[in-house]
Amino acid sequence: MRDNVSPVITPDGPRGPRFRFKPGALLLAQMSGRPILPMSYAASRAWLIKWDRFVIPVPFARIAIAIGPPCYLPRVTDAATLEGLQRQMEEELKRLYGVARGTLERNDRGRPGPGEGDARR
């Protein structure tokens, strides 16, 4: 962060559980003074890593990314406020995943299936 580069981290941590927002991102934002920019994605097709349920989109999959508003944290705050922010961010990530998933599903309904649509010869 010294070089004006913002880190990107998965706030549910490498050990999960999935969608459980850990305090590390909040503490980093608090110490650095930089906002948290919540985002989530959904893929039309993906590999699922079973041990931590990590999702890796397969080549040529369609991806939708949903980005929420930046969340700024005060430099000094109490533990109860941090816990509340942690729950708030967890809910925001779940909401954003729903937005991304819904975008893919809406686009799927509008796409022609195999053998349908504009057949150019």
DRENDO-1510 file (C-alpha; in Angstrom, 1 decimal, always signed):
<recs>
REC; n; res; u; v; w
REC; 1; MET; +0.0; +0.0; +0.0 .
REC; 2; ARG; +3.0; +2.2; +0.2 .
REC; 3; ASP; +3.2; +2.4; -3.6 .
REC; 4; ASN; -0.4; +3.5; -3.9 .
REC; 5; VAL; -1.5; +0.0; -4.8 .
REC; 6; SER; -4.7; -1.3; -3.1 .
REC; 7; PRO; -4.8; -5.0; -2.1 .
REC; 8; VAL; -7.5; -7.3; -3.3 .
REC; 9; ILE; -8.4; -10.0; -0.8 .
REC; 10; THR; -11.1; -12.6; -0.3 .
REC; 11; PRO; -12.7; -11.6; +3.0 .
REC; 12; ASP; -14.0; -15.0; +3.8 .
REC; 13; GLY; -10.4; -16.2; +4.2 .
REC; 14; PRO; -8.7; -19.3; +2.7 .
REC; 15; ARG; -10.3; -21.6; +5.2 .
REC; 16; GLY; -13.8; -20.3; +4.9 .
REC; 17; PRO; -16.6; -20.8; +5.7 .
REC; 18; ARG; -17.8; -19.5; +2.4 .
REC; 19; PHE; -19.4; -16.0; +2.5 .
REC; 20; ARG; -18.3; -15.5; +6.2 .
REC; 21; PHE; -16.7; -12.1; +6.3 .
REC; 22; LYS; -13.5; -12.2; +8.5 .
REC; 23; PRO; -12.3; -9.1; +10.3 .
REC; 24; GLY; -8.9; -8.9; +8.4 .
REC; 25; ALA; -10.3; -6.7; +5.6 .
REC; 26; LEU; -11.9; -4.4; +8.0 .
REC; 27; LEU; -8.7; -4.0; +10.1 .
REC; 28; LEU; -6.7; -3.4; +6.9 .
REC; 29; ALA; -9.2; -0.7; +5.8 .
REC; 30; GLN; -9.2; +0.9; +9.2 .
REC; 31; MET; -5.4; +1.0; +9.5 .
REC; 32; SER; -4.8; +2.2; +5.9 .
REC; 33; GLY; -7.7; +4.7; +5.6 .
REC; 34; ARG; -8.7; +3.1; +2.3 .
REC; 35; PRO; -12.2; +2.0; +1.6 .
REC; 36; ILE; -13.5; -1.6; +1.2 .
REC; 37; LEU; -15.0; -2.0; -2.2 .
REC; 38; PRO; -17.2; -5.1; -2.0 .
REC; 39; MET; -17.6; -7.2; -5.1 .
REC; 40; SER; -18.8; -10.6; -6.0 .
REC; 41; TYR; -19.0; -12.6; -9.2 .
REC; 42; ALA; -20.9; -15.5; -10.7 .
REC; 43; ALA; -19.9; -17.6; -13.7 .
REC; 44; SER; -22.0; -19.5; -16.2 .
REC; 45; ARG; -19.8; -22.5; -15.9 .
REC; 46; ALA; -17.0; -23.1; -13.3 .
REC; 47; TRP; -14.9; -25.7; -11.6 .
REC; 48; LEU; -15.7; -26.0; -7.9 .
REC; 49; ILE; -12.7; -26.8; -5.6 .
REC; 50; LYS; -14.4; -29.0; -3.1 .
REC; 51; TRP; -12.2; -28.5; +0.0 .
REC; 52; ASP; -13.0; -24.8; +0.3 .
REC; 53; ARG; -15.8; -24.4; -2.3 .
REC; 54; PHE; -13.6; -21.9; -4.3 .
REC; 55; VAL; -15.0; -21.3; -7.8 .
REC; 56; ILE; -12.8; -21.0; -10.9 .
REC; 57; PRO; -14.6; -20.1; -14.1 .
REC; 58; VAL; -13.8; -22.4; -17.0 .
REC; 59; PRO; -12.5; -20.9; -20.2 .
REC; 60; PHE; -15.1; -19.1; -22.3 .
REC; 61; ALA; -17.6; -19.0; -19.4 .
REC; 62; ARG; -19.6; -15.9; -19.1 .
REC; 63; ILE; -19.0; -13.9; -15.9 .
REC; 64; ALA; -21.1; -11.2; -14.2 .
REC; 65; ILE; -19.4; -9.0; -11.6 .
REC; 66; ALA; -21.4; -6.9; -9.1 .
REC; 67; ILE; -19.7; -4.1; -7.3 .
REC; 68; GLY; -21.2; -2.4; -4.2 .
REC; 69; PRO; -20.5; +1.1; -2.8 .
REC; 70; PRO; -17.2; +1.8; -1.1 .
REC; 71; CYS; -17.3; +1.4; +2.7 .
REC; 72; TYR; -15.0; +3.7; +4.7 .
REC; 73; LEU; -14.1; +2.9; +8.2 .
REC; 74; PRO; -13.1; +5.3; +11.0 .
REC; 75; ARG; -9.5; +5.0; +12.2 .
REC; 76; VAL; -10.8; +4.4; +15.8 .
REC; 77; THR; -13.8; +2.3; +16.6 .
REC; 78; ASP; -14.9; -0.2; +19.2 .
REC; 79; ALA; -15.2; -4.0; +18.9 .
REC; 80; ALA; -19.0; -3.9; +18.7 .
REC; 81; THR; -19.0; -1.5; +15.8 .
REC; 82; LEU; -16.5; -3.7; +14.0 .
REC; 83; GLU; -18.6; -6.7; +14.5 .
REC; 84; GLY; -21.6; -4.9; +13.1 .
REC; 85; LEU; -19.6; -3.8; +10.1 .
REC; 86; GLN; -18.5; -7.4; +9.6 .
REC; 87; ARG; -22.1; -8.6; +9.5 .
REC; 88; GLN; -23.1; -5.7; +7.2 .
REC; 89; MET; -20.3; -6.5; +4.8 .
REC; 90; GLU; -21.2; -10.2; +4.9 .
REC; 91; GLU; -24.8; -9.4; +3.9 .
REC; 92; GLU; -23.6; -7.0; +1.2 .
REC; 93; LEU; -21.4; -9.8; -0.4 .
REC; 94; LYS; -24.3; -12.2; -0.4 .
REC; 95; ARG; -26.5; -9.5; -1.9 .
REC; 96; LEU; -23.9; -8.8; -4.6 .
REC; 97; TYR; -23.6; -12.5; -5.4 .
REC; 98; GLY; -27.4; -12.6; -5.9 .
REC; 99; VAL; -27.2; -9.6; -8.3 .
REC; 100; ALA; -24.4; -11.2; -10.3 .
REC; 101; ARG; -26.2; -14.6; -10.4 .
REC; 102; GLY; -29.4; -12.9; -11.4 .
REC; 103; THR; -27.7; -11.0; -14.2 .
REC; 104; LEU; -26.4; -14.3; -15.7 .
REC; 105; GLU; -29.8; -15.9; -15.4 .
REC; 106; ARG; -31.6; -13.0; -17.1 .
REC; 107; ASN; -29.1; -13.0; -19.9 .
REC; 108; ASP; -29.5; -16.8; -20.3 .
REC; 109; ARG; -33.3; -16.4; -20.8 .
REC; 110; GLY; -32.6; -14.0; -23.6 .
REC; 111; ARG; -30.1; -16.1; -25.4 .
REC; 112; PRO; -31.0; -18.4; -28.2 .
REC; 113; GLY; -30.4; -22.1; -27.5 .
REC; 114; PRO; -28.4; -24.4; -29.8 .
REC; 115; GLY; -29.7; -24.4; -33.3 .
REC; 116; GLU; -32.0; -21.4; -32.7 .
REC; 117; GLY; -31.6; -17.8; -33.7 .
REC; 118; ASP; -29.9; -16.2; -36.7 .
REC; 119; ALA; -28.7; -19.0; -39.0 .
REC; 120; ARG; -26.4; -17.4; -41.5 .
REC; 121; ARG; -25.1; -19.5; -44.4 .
</recs>
